[in-house]
Amino acid sequence: MQAKIGIVLLSGGLDSTVALWWAIREGEYDELHTLTFLYGSKEERVIKKVCEKLASLSEVGKQVFLDLPWLREFSIKAGATLIEGGNIPPEVSIKMLEDKNIMRRASRSVWIPARNLCFVSIAASYAESIGEEAEIIAGFNREEAETFPDNSPTFVERVNALLEVSTLKSKVILKSPLIHLDKKGICTLAKSLRVPVEYSNSCYDPVGITENGKPIHCGSCESCARRKRAFLESTGLDPTIYIK
């Protein structure tokens, strides 16, 4: 009987971190691996250390970092503000999150060309290299799907249809356990799973990391605003370090 492997797409963010702890809680995987992609984003100032810390705390079976220099080049051409050396991501307050026009413009500025499609495809290739039954686990969610279509149930459904005809040696599917949750719901789930969320990074442009491995958030980008609102509306306690 083949082992069942869970491959978590771990960005170090709140969503993928909670998805990792969800996978641990489920207990249906013989082994858990994490895949983290590096493509020149400003988040890489802290991502590797954050993901190493999270992998250590979660005791996953294997942690893999993959460099994608070509995605960095594509993102530079697309003018993505997430890339190191690019423009500063637009400042967004909690109040501004309610303005769909502002959010649409903000999401376009940080968009990485076909990022999630690339990530899932690479994860599927990784799964076939292991030669096992595998589930790719992502932190896609309802709130981000409002501005990022590659976080939506439609994306997951169509990718799974594609995986059926894209893999041969392994049975590979994409699973997104947070797909119907907003950030508030994710924070509530994180509390019930006892996720060490203080070690996750949501910031598009983090300042750095503390000596004990906690990322320092800018506090003014869209992702920081969503994180602040989620903790405020769910647990009321935000363990995140912000400079603003």
C-alpha positions in Angstrom: 0.0 0.0 0.0 1.4 3.4 -1.1 2.1 6.0 1.5 0.0 9.2 1.3 2.0 12.4 1.2 0.8 15.9 2.0 2.7 18.6 0.2 2.0 22.0 1.8 2.7 25.1 -0.2 4.2 27.1 2.6 4.8 30.8 2.0 5.2 31.5 5.7 2.0 33.5 5.6 -0.9 33.2 8.0 -3.0 31.2 5.5 -0.5 28.6 4.5 0.7 28.2 8.1 -2.8 27.5 9.3 -3.2 25.0 6.4 0.0 23.2 7.6 -1.4 22.9 11.1 -4.7 21.7 9.7 -2.9 19.0 7.8 -1.2 17.9 11.0 -4.6 17.8 12.8 -6.2 15.7 10.1 -3.7 13.0 10.7 -4.4 11.3 7.4 -1.0 11.8 5.9 1.9 9.3 6.3 4.3 12.1 5.8 4.1 15.9 5.4 6.5 17.9 3.2 6.6 21.7 2.7 7.5 23.5 -0.5 8.6 27.1 -0.4 9.2 29.1 -3.5 11.8 31.9 -3.7 11.4 34.3 -6.6 13.0 37.6 -5.5 10.1 39.0 -3.5 10.5 41.6 -0.7 9.1 38.9 1.6 12.3 36.9 1.1 14.0 39.2 3.7 12.3 36.9 6.2 10.6 34.0 4.4 13.3 31.4 4.7 13.8 31.9 8.4 10.1 32.1 9.0 9.5 28.8 7.1 12.4 27.1 8.7 11.0 28.1 12.1 7.5 26.9 11.2 8.8 23.6 9.8 10.7 23.0 13.0 7.7 23.8 15.2 5.4 21.6 13.2 8.0 18.8 12.8 7.3 18.1 9.2 9.0 15.2 7.5 10.8 17.2 4.8 11.3 20.9 3.9 12.1 22.0 0.4 13.1 25.5 -0.9 13.0 26.1 -4.7 14.5 29.1 -6.4 12.5 30.4 -9.4 14.7 33.1 -11.0 12.6 33.1 -14.1 9.5 34.0 -12.1 11.4 37.0 -10.7 12.2 38.1 -14.3 8.6 37.7 -15.4 7.4 39.7 -12.3 9.8 42.5 -13.0 8.5 42.8 -16.5 4.9 42.8 -15.2 5.8 45.6 -12.8 4.9 43.7 -9.6 5.6 45.8 -6.5 6.3 42.7 -4.5 9.7 42.1 -6.2 12.8 43.4 -4.4 13.9 46.6 -6.1 10.5 47.5 -7.3 8.1 50.2 -6.2 6.7 50.2 -2.6 3.4 48.3 -2.3 0.5 50.8 -1.9 -0.5 51.7 1.7 -3.8 50.3 2.7 -5.8 50.9 5.9 -8.4 48.6 7.5 -11.1 51.1 6.3 -9.9 51.0 2.7 -10.4 47.2 2.6 -14.1 47.9 2.1 -13.5 49.8 -1.1 -13.5 47.3 -4.0 -12.0 49.8 -6.5 -9.0 50.5 -4.2 -8.6 46.8 -3.6 -8.7 45.9 -7.3 -5.9 48.4 -8.0 -3.9 47.2 -5.0 -4.1 43.6 -6.0 -3.0 44.4 -9.6 0.1 46.1 -8.3 1.3 43.1 -6.3 0.2 40.4 -8.8 2.8 37.8 -9.7 2.2 36.4 -13.2 0.3 33.1 -12.9 2.0 32.4 -9.5 -0.4 29.9 -8.0 -0.7 28.0 -11.3 3.1 27.8 -11.4 3.4 26.7 -7.8 0.8 23.9 -8.1 2.4 22.7 -11.4 5.8 22.5 -9.7 4.3 20.8 -6.7 2.6 18.2 -8.9 6.0 17.5 -10.6 7.6 17.2 -7.2 4.8 14.7 -6.2 5.5 12.5 -9.2 9.2 12.5 -8.5 8.4 10.9 -5.1 6.1 8.5 -6.8 3.4 8.5 -4.2 -0.2 9.3 -3.8 -0.1 13.0 -2.9 -2.3 15.9 -1.9 -1.1 19.4 -2.6 -2.3 21.6 0.3 -2.7 25.3 -0.2 -4.0 28.2 1.9 -6.4 29.6 -0.7 -9.3 31.4 1.0 -12.6 33.2 0.3 -11.3 36.7 1.2 -8.3 36.7 -1.1 -10.4 35.1 -3.9 -12.3 38.4 -4.1 -9.3 40.1 -5.7 -7.1 37.2 -6.7 -8.9 34.6 -8.9 -6.2 32.0 -8.3 -7.5 31.6 -4.7 -11.0 30.7 -5.8 -13.0 27.4 -5.7 -13.2 27.7 -9.5 -9.4 27.7 -9.7 -9.1 24.6 -7.4 -11.8 22.8 -9.4 -10.2 23.4 -12.8 -6.7 22.7 -11.6 -7.8 19.3 -10.3 -9.4 18.5 -13.6 -6.1 19.5 -15.3 -4.1 17.3 -12.8 -6.1 14.3 -13.9 -4.5 14.5 -17.3 -1.2 16.0 -16.3 0.1 13.3 -14.0 0.8 9.6 -14.7 3.0 8.0 -12.1 1.1 9.5 -9.1 -2.4 10.3 -8.1 -2.2 14.0 -7.3 -4.9 16.4 -6.2 -5.1 20.0 -4.9 -6.8 20.5 -1.6 -7.6 23.9 -0.1 -9.1 23.5 3.4 -9.5 27.2 4.0 -11.3 27.9 0.7 -14.6 29.0 2.3 -13.1 31.0 5.1 -12.3 34.7 5.3 -9.3 35.9 7.3 -11.4 36.2 10.5 -12.4 32.6 10.2 -8.8 31.6 9.5 -7.7 33.3 12.8 -10.5 31.6 14.7 -9.3 28.2 13.2 -5.7 29.1 14.1 -6.7 29.6 17.7 -8.5 26.2 17.9 -5.5 24.5 16.3 -3.0 26.3 18.6 -1.1 27.6 15.6 2.0 29.7 16.6 0.8 32.6 14.3 3.3 35.0 15.8 5.9 33.3 13.7 4.0 33.7 10.4 4.6 36.6 8.1 1.8 38.3 6.1 3.7 41.5 5.2 4.5 42.4 1.6 7.5 44.4 2.7 8.7 43.1 6.1 11.3 45.2 8.0 13.1 42.2 9.4 13.0 39.4 12.0 13.5 39.3 15.7 16.2 37.2 17.4 13.6 34.6 18.4 12.3 34.4 14.8 9.2 36.6 14.8 8.8 38.7 11.6 8.5 42.5 11.9 5.6 43.7 9.7 5.4 47.1 8.1 1.8 47.5 9.2 0.7 49.6 6.2 0.4 47.2 3.2 -2.8 45.5 2.2 -1.8 42.2 3.6 -1.0 43.7 7.0 -4.3 45.5 7.0 -6.2 42.2 6.4 -4.2 40.5 9.1 -4.9 43.3 11.6 -8.6 43.3 10.9 -8.8 39.5 11.1 -7.3 39.3 14.6 -9.3 42.3 15.8 -12.6 40.7 14.6 -11.8 37.2 15.7 -9.7 36.7 18.9 -9.2 40.4 19.6 -5.6 39.6 20.4 -3.0 40.2 17.7 0.5 38.8 18.5 2.0 40.4 15.4 4.9 42.9 15.6 4.1 46.0 13.5 6.1 49.2 13.0 2.9 51.1 12.2 
